Amino acid sequence: MKLLYTLFFAFCLTSSYSQATNDYFETIRDNEVALTAFFSHMPKGGDLHHHFSGSIYAEPLLQRAIAANFYLNTETMDVRKEKPSSGDWQLFSTLKTNGTLDSYQQKIMQKWSIKDYNYVDYPSDKLFFESFMKFEPAIKGNFGQGLLELKNRAISENVSYIETQLSTIPTTLNTDDLTKFNSRLRKLALAKDEKAILTTLDSVYSSLLKKEAESYAKDFNTNFVAKLHKDLKIDDKQFTMRYQNFVLRFMEPVDLFKNLVIAFISADESPLIAGVNIVSPEDGATSMKDYWLHMIMFKYCHSRYPDVKYAMHAGELTLGLVQPEELTWHISAAVYTAGANRIGHGVDLAYEKDSYDLLRYMAKKSIPIEINLVSNEFILKVKDSRHPLTMYKEFGVPIVISTDDAGILRTNMTEQYVLLAKRYKGVSYSDIKQYVYNSINYSFIKDEGVKKQLLKDLDLRFKTFEANFPMK
């Protein structure tokens, strides 16, 4: 009886703290400074839609490029380790000697991130996607520094878990003898002949296994991911990280499928690789042309590796970016055809054919939507009531809040929640707290013990946080 009384008292006290926190939260809805302080202290669980290279801030990337004395293209602000044969490329040491380094640093920051962007001089989506290749050489060889930067920043703002899309898997596997399948797969996709596509993929898959595709996955898992993770002591009492493999939409079908198979093998065999994804601009020519084919490829790989989970960028489109009819089916294809476990962005939901049925299905099957408010506003110019967040909420689709590419976008997890609270008055503190728990519950962490510990830790963090209210 004494134990029951103690538990009941603890429950009442926790509920009281939660209500007091909610009451305070409602008083600061329109006060951005107060919201920022509130969410800076609030436990934020996990960041599930997260690109490693896009999450590193430009400042440390630039310092690495300068320290390594890379070449800078003084027109485009690209950097390279070796001097290309064409273009105006200058060593950073030369720029420092002639006194122009400071002026170039400012220009670099404006091309490697959205710093000082005025929404006039250059298309926002183009600036965003072009930035990755400009600083990519400064990422290579510095994964360890980057991971520690992300870990330390996450801890400082009360994020306890990151599921990051770390790197493509390097491979020298030759597919020249399989290029004939490119045109065949595209013809079959145009005819929507799914059965014939799956049969064709069977042939390609068998050939890839004979070419020892598995060896690339094993090498990546053992000599890159596991080694980095262990050497850096990434996991500790404060923080946990897992990784997603990803493939690039703009590749030719056979090469994309090759990378997808290796990505699935890797995820199937490593406890640290949480899942698989697909990236690159969704409105790109190849992305649009092969989108349905890509969905069938994911479906095929799932049939081979049923335990591997995958999130998919889908519906990162809006009116004017593509033809209207192209807005009607991408999320549906990712959900129904590919069988995605989570959807990233899902911005064009309102244009989807049978969108209400889609929402009901996602809710019933517990397929979360990864909401990236700053990203959607900058890249697509979608914000406020144009964003479908409230529709997902209304239909009971699980919601998680993510940063996407915090480095390029000059943002953090706290700002996502500030915008959420300011823009969507129907989202309560209880809703936000649920979104935080969703970020752990719907993570792809394979070890249930790790997930349970993160949830237990979240309980303690919220108990401490909510004890601060009411303010005195």
C-alpha positions as CSV (number, residue, x, y, z in Angstrom):
1,M,0.0,0.0,0.0
2,K,2.8,2.4,0.9
3,L,4.4,1.7,-2.5
4,L,1.2,2.4,-4.4
5,Y,0.8,5.7,-2.4
6,T,4.3,6.7,-3.3
7,L,3.8,5.9,-7.0
8,F,0.4,7.8,-7.0
9,F,2.0,10.8,-5.3
10,A,4.9,10.8,-7.8
11,F,2.4,10.6,-10.7
12,C,0.3,13.5,-9.4
13,L,3.5,15.6,-8.8
14,T,4.7,14.9,-12.4
15,S,1.3,15.8,-13.8
16,S,1.3,19.0,-11.8
17,Y,4.7,19.9,-13.1
18,S,3.6,19.1,-16.7
19,Q,0.5,21.3,-16.4
20,A,2.5,24.2,-14.9
21,T,4.9,23.9,-17.8
22,N,2.1,23.9,-20.3
23,D,0.5,27.0,-18.6
24,Y,3.8,28.9,-18.8
25,F,4.4,27.8,-22.4
26,E,1.0,29.3,-23.4
27,T,2.0,32.6,-21.9
28,I,5.1,32.9,-24.1
29,R,3.7,31.8,-27.4
30,D,4.5,35.1,-29.2
31,N,7.7,35.8,-27.3
32,E,10.5,34.5,-29.5
33,V,13.2,35.2,-26.9
34,A,11.3,33.4,-24.2
35,L,10.5,30.5,-26.5
36,T,14.2,30.2,-27.4
37,A,15.1,30.0,-23.7
38,F,12.3,27.5,-23.1
39,F,13.2,25.2,-25.9
40,S,17.0,25.5,-25.3
41,H,16.4,23.9,-21.9
42,M,13.7,21.4,-23.0
43,P,14.9,17.8,-23.7
44,K,14.5,17.3,-27.5
45,G,15.1,13.6,-27.9
46,G,16.4,12.7,-31.3
47,D,17.1,14.3,-34.7
48,L,16.0,11.7,-37.2
49,H,16.2,13.6,-40.5
50,H,19.8,14.6,-40.4
51,H,22.5,14.8,-43.1
52,F,26.1,14.7,-41.7
53,S,27.8,16.9,-44.3
54,G,25.0,19.5,-44.4
55,S,25.0,19.7,-40.6
56,I,28.6,20.8,-40.1
57,Y,28.8,24.6,-39.9
58,A,30.9,26.3,-42.6
59,E,33.4,27.9,-40.1
60,P,35.2,24.7,-39.2
61,L,35.0,23.4,-42.7
62,L,36.7,26.6,-44.0
63,Q,39.4,26.4,-41.3
64,R,40.2,22.8,-42.3
65,A,40.5,23.9,-46.0
66,I,42.8,26.7,-45.0
67,A,44.9,24.6,-42.7
68,A,45.3,22.0,-45.5
69,N,46.1,24.7,-48.0
70,F,43.5,23.7,-50.5
71,Y,42.9,25.4,-53.8
72,L,40.0,27.8,-54.0
73,N,38.1,28.6,-57.2
74,T,37.9,32.4,-56.8
75,E,34.8,32.5,-59.0
76,T,32.6,29.7,-57.6
77,M,34.1,29.3,-54.1
78,D,34.7,25.6,-54.6
79,V,37.7,24.0,-52.9
80,R,39.9,21.2,-54.1
81,K,42.9,19.3,-52.7
82,E,44.5,19.2,-56.2
83,K,44.5,22.0,-58.7
84,P,42.0,21.3,-61.5
85,S,43.1,21.9,-65.1
86,S,40.7,24.7,-65.8
87,G,39.4,27.7,-63.9
88,D,41.0,30.3,-61.6
89,W,42.3,28.3,-58.7
90,Q,44.4,29.9,-55.9
91,L,46.1,28.3,-52.9
92,F,44.8,29.6,-49.6
93,S,48.4,30.4,-48.7
94,T,48.6,32.6,-51.7
95,L,45.4,34.5,-50.8
96,K,46.8,35.0,-47.3
97,T,50.1,36.3,-48.6
98,N,48.5,38.8,-51.0
99,G,46.0,40.0,-48.3
100,T,42.8,38.8,-50.0
101,L,41.9,35.9,-47.7
102,D,39.6,37.8,-45.4
103,S,37.4,39.0,-48.3
104,Y,37.2,35.5,-49.8
105,Q,36.3,34.0,-46.5
106,Q,33.1,36.0,-46.4
107,K,32.3,35.0,-50.0
108,I,32.9,31.4,-49.1
109,M,30.6,31.5,-46.1
110,Q,27.9,32.8,-48.4
111,K,28.3,30.0,-50.9
112,W,28.8,27.2,-48.3
113,S,25.7,28.2,-46.3
114,I,22.8,30.6,-46.3
115,K,24.6,33.2,-44.4
116,D,23.6,36.7,-45.5
117,Y,21.3,35.3,-48.1
118,N,18.9,38.1,-49.3
119,Y,16.3,35.9,-51.2
120,V,17.0,38.0,-54.3
121,D,20.3,37.3,-56.0
122,Y,20.2,33.6,-56.4
123,P,17.6,30.8,-56.3
124,S,17.4,29.4,-52.7
125,D,17.1,25.8,-53.7
126,K,20.0,26.0,-56.1
127,L,22.2,27.7,-53.5
128,F,21.4,25.0,-51.0
129,F,22.0,21.9,-53.2
130,E,25.1,23.4,-54.9
131,S,26.8,24.1,-51.5
132,F,27.5,20.4,-50.8
133,M,30.0,19.9,-53.6
134,K,31.7,23.1,-52.9
135,F,32.9,22.1,-49.5
136,E,33.0,18.3,-49.9
137,P,36.8,18.0,-50.1
138,A,36.9,19.6,-46.6
139,I,34.7,16.9,-45.3
140,K,36.7,14.0,-46.6
141,G,39.3,12.9,-44.0
142,N,37.6,14.9,-41.3
143,F,34.6,12.7,-40.4
144,G,35.9,12.3,-36.8
145,Q,36.1,16.0,-36.2
146,G,32.7,16.4,-37.7
147,L,31.0,13.7,-35.6
148,L,32.4,15.2,-32.4
149,E,31.3,18.6,-33.4
150,L,27.7,17.3,-33.9
151,K,27.8,15.3,-30.7
152,N,29.0,18.2,-28.6
153,R,26.5,20.6,-30.1
154,A,23.7,18.1,-29.6
155,I,24.6,17.6,-25.9
156,S,24.7,21.4,-25.4
157,E,21.1,21.8,-26.7
158,N,19.7,18.7,-25.0
159,V,19.5,16.5,-28.0
160,S,20.2,12.9,-26.9
161,Y,20.2,11.0,-30.2
162,I,21.1,11.6,-33.8
163,E,20.4,9.3,-36.7
164,T,22.6,10.8,-39.4
165,Q,23.1,10.0,-43.1
166,L,26.8,9.7,-42.9
167,S,28.3,8.8,-46.2
168,T,27.8,6.9,-49.4
169,I,29.5,3.5,-49.4
170,P,32.7,3.6,-51.6
171,T,32.8,0.9,-54.3
172,T,34.9,0.1,-57.3
173,L,32.5,-2.6,-58.4
174,N,32.4,-2.5,-62.2
175,T,28.9,-2.5,-63.9
176,D,29.9,-1.9,-67.5
177,D,28.5,-5.3,-68.5
178,L,25.2,-4.4,-66.9
179,T,24.5,-1.0,-68.6
180,K,22.2,-2.7,-71.1
181,F,19.7,-3.0,-68.2
182,N,19.4,0.8,-67.9
183,S,17.3,1.3,-71.0
184,R,15.4,-1.9,-70.3
185,L,14.4,-0.9,-66.8
186,R,13.3,2.5,-67.9
187,K,11.2,1.1,-70.7
188,L,9.5,-1.3,-68.2
189,A,9.0,1.6,-65.8
190,L,7.3,3.7,-68.4
191,A,5.0,0.8,-69.1
192,K,4.5,0.3,-65.3
193,D,5.4,-3.3,-65.7
194,E,6.4,-4.0,-62.1
195,K,6.6,-7.8,-62.5
196,A,9.1,-7.5,-65.4
197,I,11.1,-4.9,-63.4
198,L,11.4,-7.3,-60.4
199,T,12.5,-10.1,-62.7
200,T,15.1,-7.9,-64.3
201,L,16.4,-6.7,-61.0
202,D,16.8,-10.4,-60.0
203,S,19.3,-10.8,-62.9
204,V,21.2,-7.6,-61.9
205,Y,21.1,-8.6,-58.2
206,S,22.6,-12.1,-58.9
207,S,25.4,-10.5,-61.0
208,L,26.2,-8.0,-58.2
209,L,26.5,-10.8,-55.6
210,K,28.9,-12.6,-58.0
211,K,30.9,-9.4,-58.2
212,E,31.3,-9.6,-54.4
213,A,29.0,-6.6,-53.6
214,E,28.9,-7.8,-50.0
215,S,32.6,-7.2,-49.5
216,Y,32.2,-3.4,-49.9
217,A,29.4,-3.4,-47.3
218,K,31.5,-5.3,-44.8
219,D,34.6,-3.1,-45.4
220,F,32.4,0.0,-44.9
221,N,30.9,-1.4,-41.7
222,T,34.1,-2.6,-40.1
223,N,36.8,-0.2,-41.3
224,F,34.8,3.0,-41.4
225,V,31.6,3.2,-39.3
226,A,32.5,0.8,-36.5
227,K,36.0,2.1,-36.2
228,L,35.0,5.8,-36.1
229,H,32.2,5.1,-33.7
230,K,34.4,3.2,-31.3
231,D,37.5,5.3,-31.5
232,L,35.6,8.5,-30.9
233,K,33.5,7.0,-28.1
234,I,30.4,8.4,-29.7
235,D,27.9,6.7,-27.4
236,D,27.9,7.6,-23.7
237,K,25.4,8.4,-20.9
238,Q,24.6,11.7,-22.5
239,F,24.3,10.9,-26.2
240,T,23.8,8.1,-28.7
241,M,24.3,8.1,-32.5
242,R,23.3,5.7,-35.3
243,Y,23.8,6.0,-39.1
244,Q,21.8,5.7,-42.3
245,N,23.2,4.6,-45.6
246,F,21.9,6.5,-48.6
247,V,22.0,6.5,-52.4
248,L,21.8,9.3,-54.9
249,R,18.8,9.8,-57.1
250,F,20.6,11.3,-60.1
251,M,22.5,8.1,-60.9
252,E,21.8,5.7,-63.8
253,P,19.4,2.9,-62.8
254,V,22.0,0.0,-62.6
255,D,24.5,2.1,-60.6
256,L,21.9,3.3,-58.2
257,F,20.6,-0.2,-57.7
258,K,24.2,-1.4,-57.2
259,N,24.6,1.2,-54.4
260,L,21.2,0.4,-53.0
261,V,22.0,-3.3,-52.7
262,I,25.3,-2.6,-51.0
263,A,23.5,-0.1,-48.7
264,F,20.9,-2.7,-47.7
265,I,23.5,-5.4,-47.1
266,S,25.5,-3.0,-44.9
267,A,22.4,-2.0,-42.9
268,D,21.4,-5.7,-42.5
269,E,24.7,-6.7,-41.1
270,S,25.7,-3.8,-38.8
271,P,24.0,-2.8,-35.5
272,L,25.2,0.7,-36.0
273,I,23.6,1.2,-39.5
274,A,20.1,1.9,-38.6
275,G,18.6,2.1,-42.1
276,V,18.7,3.3,-45.7
277,N,17.6,6.5,-47.4
278,I,17.6,8.2,-50.9
279,V,18.7,11.8,-51.4
280,S,19.4,14.5,-54.0
281,P,17.0,17.1,-55.4
282,E,13.6,15.4,-55.9
283,D,12.8,17.7,-58.8
284,G,16.0,16.8,-60.7
285,A,15.6,15.4,-64.2
286,T,16.7,11.9,-63.4
287,S,15.0,11.9,-60.0
288,M,11.7,12.7,-61.7
289,K,12.1,10.4,-64.6
290,D,13.1,7.4,-62.5
291,Y,11.1,8.1,-59.3
292,W,8.7,5.2,-59.6
293,L,11.5,2.9,-60.7
294,H,13.4,3.8,-57.5
295,M,10.4,2.9,-55.5
296,I,10.3,-0.6,-57.0
297,M,14.0,-0.9,-56.3
298,F,13.4,-0.3,-52.6
299,K,10.5,-2.7,-52.7
300,Y,12.8,-5.3,-54.2
301,C,15.6,-4.8,-51.7
302,H,13.1,-5.0,-48.8
303,S,12.1,-8.4,-50.1
304,R,15.7,-9.5,-49.9
305,Y,16.5,-7.8,-46.6
306,P,13.1,-7.6,-44.7
307,D,14.6,-6.5,-41.4
308,V,16.2,-3.4,-42.9
309,K,14.2,-0.2,-42.2
310,Y,14.3,2.8,-44.5
311,A,13.1,6.4,-44.5
312,M,12.6,8.2,-47.8
313,H,12.7,11.8,-49.0
314,A,9.3,12.1,-50.6
315,G,7.2,15.1,-51.5
316,E,10.0,17.6,-51.1
317,L,8.2,19.6,-53.9
318,T,5.8,22.4,-54.2
319,L,3.7,24.2,-56.8
320,G,5.8,25.9,-59.4
321,L,8.9,23.7,-58.8
322,V,7.5,20.9,-61.0
323,Q,4.5,20.4,-63.2
324,P,1.2,20.2,-61.1
325,E,0.6,16.5,-62.0
326,E,4.0,15.6,-60.6
327,L,2.8,16.7,-57.1
328,T,0.1,14.1,-56.9
329,W,1.9,10.8,-56.3
330,H,5.4,10.9,-54.8
331,I,4.4,10.4,-51.1
332,S,1.9,7.7,-52.0
333,A,4.5,5.8,-54.1
334,A,7.0,6.0,-51.2
335,V,4.4,4.7,-48.7
336,Y,2.4,2.2,-50.8
337,T,4.9,1.0,-53.4
338,A,8.3,1.3,-51.7
339,G,6.9,0.6,-48.2
340,A,8.8,3.3,-46.4
341,N,9.0,3.2,-42.6
342,R,9.2,7.0,-42.3
343,I,8.7,9.9,-44.8
344,G,11.0,12.8,-44.9
345,H,9.5,16.3,-45.7
346,G,6.1,15.2,-47.3
347,V,5.5,18.9,-48.1
348,D,3.3,18.5,-51.2
349,L,0.8,16.4,-49.3
350,A,-2.2,18.7,-50.1
351,Y,-1.7,18.0,-53.8
352,E,-1.5,14.2,-53.5
353,K,-4.3,12.2,-55.1
354,D,-6.5,10.7,-52.4
355,S,-4.5,12.6,-49.7
356,Y,-7.1,11.8,-47.0
357,D,-6.8,8.1,-47.6
358,L,-3.0,8.4,-47.5
359,L,-3.1,10.3,-44.2
360,R,-5.4,7.7,-42.7
361,Y,-3.1,4.9,-43.9
362,M,0.0,6.6,-42.5
363,A,-1.8,7.0,-39.2
364,K,-3.0,3.4,-39.1
365,K,0.4,2.0,-40.0
366,S,2.3,4.4,-37.7
367,I,4.4,5.8,-40.5
368,P,5.9,9.0,-39.1
369,I,6.5,12.3,-41.0
370,E,9.8,14.0,-40.5
371,I,9.0,17.8,-40.3
372,N,11.9,20.1,-41.3
373,L,10.5,23.7,-40.9
374,V,13.6,25.8,-41.6
375,S,14.6,23.6,-44.5
376,N,11.1,23.7,-46.1
377,E,11.0,27.5,-45.7
378,F,14.4,28.1,-47.3
379,I,14.4,25.6,-50.1
380,L,10.8,25.5,-51.1
381,K,9.4,28.8,-49.6
382,V,6.8,26.7,-47.8
383,K,5.9,27.9,-44.3
384,D,3.0,28.9,-42.0
385,S,-0.4,27.7,-43.2
386,R,1.1,26.5,-46.5
387,H,2.9,23.8,-44.6
388,P,1.0,20.5,-44.2
389,L,2.0,20.0,-40.6
390,T,-1.5,20.6,-39.2
391,M,-3.0,18.1,-41.7
392,Y,-0.6,15.4,-40.5
393,K,-1.5,16.3,-36.9
394,E,-5.2,16.3,-37.5
395,F,-5.2,12.8,-39.0
396,G,-3.0,11.4,-36.3
397,V,0.1,10.8,-38.3
398,P,3.1,10.5,-35.9
399,I,5.2,13.6,-36.2
400,V,8.9,14.1,-35.5
401,I,10.8,17.4,-35.7
402,S,14.2,17.5,-37.4
403,T,16.8,19.9,-38.6
404,D,17.8,18.4,-42.0
405,D,21.0,20.3,-42.7
406,A,21.6,22.6,-39.7
407,G,25.1,23.7,-40.9
408,I,24.1,24.9,-44.3
409,L,20.8,26.4,-43.0
410,R,22.5,28.1,-40.0
411,T,19.9,26.6,-37.6
412,N,19.6,24.1,-34.8
413,M,17.0,21.9,-33.2
414,T,15.9,24.7,-30.8
415,E,14.9,26.9,-33.7
416,Q,12.7,24.2,-35.2
417,Y,10.6,24.1,-32.0
418,V,10.5,27.9,-31.7
419,L,9.0,28.1,-35.2
420,L,6.6,25.2,-34.4
421,A,5.3,27.0,-31.3
422,K,5.0,30.4,-32.9
423,R,3.4,29.3,-36.2
424,Y,1.0,26.6,-35.1
425,K,-1.1,27.7,-32.1
426,G,-3.0,24.4,-32.2
427,V,0.1,22.5,-31.2
428,S,0.2,22.3,-27.5
429,Y,3.1,21.6,-25.1
430,S,1.7,18.1,-24.7
431,D,1.9,17.6,-28.5
432,I,5.4,18.9,-28.6
433,K,6.4,16.5,-25.7
434,Q,4.9,13.7,-27.7
435,Y,6.9,14.7,-30.8
436,V,10.0,14.4,-28.7
437,Y,9.1,10.9,-27.5
438,N,8.2,10.0,-31.1
439,S,11.8,10.8,-32.1
440,I,13.0,7.9,-30.0
441,N,10.1,5.6,-30.4
442,Y,10.2,5.8,-34.2
443,S,14.0,5.8,-34.5
444,F,15.5,2.9,-36.3
445,I,17.7,1.8,-33.3
446,K,18.0,-1.9,-33.5
447,D,18.9,-2.6,-29.9
448,E,15.7,-2.4,-27.9
449,G,17.8,-2.0,-24.7
450,V,19.4,1.2,-26.1
451,K,16.0,2.6,-27.1
452,K,14.5,1.8,-23.7
453,Q,17.4,3.5,-22.0
454,L,17.0,6.6,-24.1
455,L,13.3,6.7,-23.2
456,K,14.1,6.3,-19.5
457,D,16.6,9.1,-19.8
458,L,14.0,11.3,-21.5
459,D,11.6,10.7,-18.6
460,L,14.3,11.9,-16.1
461,R,15.2,14.9,-18.3
462,F,11.6,16.0,-18.6
463,K,11.0,15.6,-14.9
464,T,14.0,17.9,-14.2
465,F,13.0,20.4,-16.9
466,E,9.3,20.7,-15.8
467,A,10.3,21.2,-12.2
468,N,11.4,24.7,-13.2
469,F,7.8,25.9,-13.7
470,P,6.0,28.0,-12.7
471,M,8.8,30.6,-13.0
472,K,9.8,32.5,-9.9
